[in-house]
Amino acid sequence: MKTFTPVLRALVLLIFAILGISKVMAAEQWVPVEAHSTNRVFAVDTLSIRRDGAIVTFRERLVFTKPEQRDAVSGKLIKEKQVLRAMRCSEKTQGVKAGSLFDESGRLIESVSLDDKLIAWAPIPQGTVAEREMDLVCNPTAAAKPADTPP
């Protein structure tokens, strides 16, 4: 039994270290983005903004106040979508790197991610939520960190 005590102690310390790291990584600071909608609330996590050369990435959240859309596979109502969005500020284009769907209880329904080479870049239309997000995240004074900095 004495031989397992140091191993168990090390395992417990490792678990606490991992849990401590995940709490630090879970820091969020959601800033609302005007959507001109009564059923959709958009927000950007300003602590997630990262710059990598000409590309800025950030987390976007869309919450449906009255969920109506159902996930095709599970049949669950989609309450929230979270997207890791990428923008090329100078070109005014955007793409999606990853996305997740959550049900009304906050449980994950589905999550997908794309390799950077597979991002479909599209123009950011004027007067849209995407343009307001671009104004926020592409601002040099926005709370952005280099891409190699953890969230």
HELIX and SHEET records of a PDB file:
HELIX    1   1 PHE A    4  MET A   25  1                                  22    
HELIX    2   2 ASP A  116  LEU A  118  5                                   3    
HELIX    3   3 VAL A  129  VAL A  137  1                                   9    
SHEET    1   A 6 TRP A  30  VAL A  33  0                                        
SHEET    2   A 6 ARG A  40  ASP A  52 -1                                        
SHEET    3   A 6 ILE A  55  PHE A  64 -1                                        
SHEET    4   A 6 GLU A  80  ARG A  88 -1                                        
SHEET    5   A 6 THR A  93  PHE A 102 -1                                        
SHEET    6   A 6 LEU A 108  SER A 113 -1                                        
SHEET    1   B 3 TRP A  30  VAL A  33  0                                        
SHEET    2   B 3 ARG A  40  ASP A  52 -1                                        
SHEET    3   B 3 LYS A 145  PRO A 146  1                                        
SHEET    1   C 6 TRP A  30  VAL A  33  0                                        
SHEET    2   C 6 ARG A  40  ASP A  52 -1                                        
SHEET    3   C 6 ILE A  55  PHE A  64 -1                                        
SHEET    4   C 6 GLU A  80  ARG A  88 -1                                        
SHEET    5   C 6 THR A  93  PHE A 102 -1                                        
SHEET    6   C 6 ALA A 122  PRO A 123 -1                                        
END                                                                             
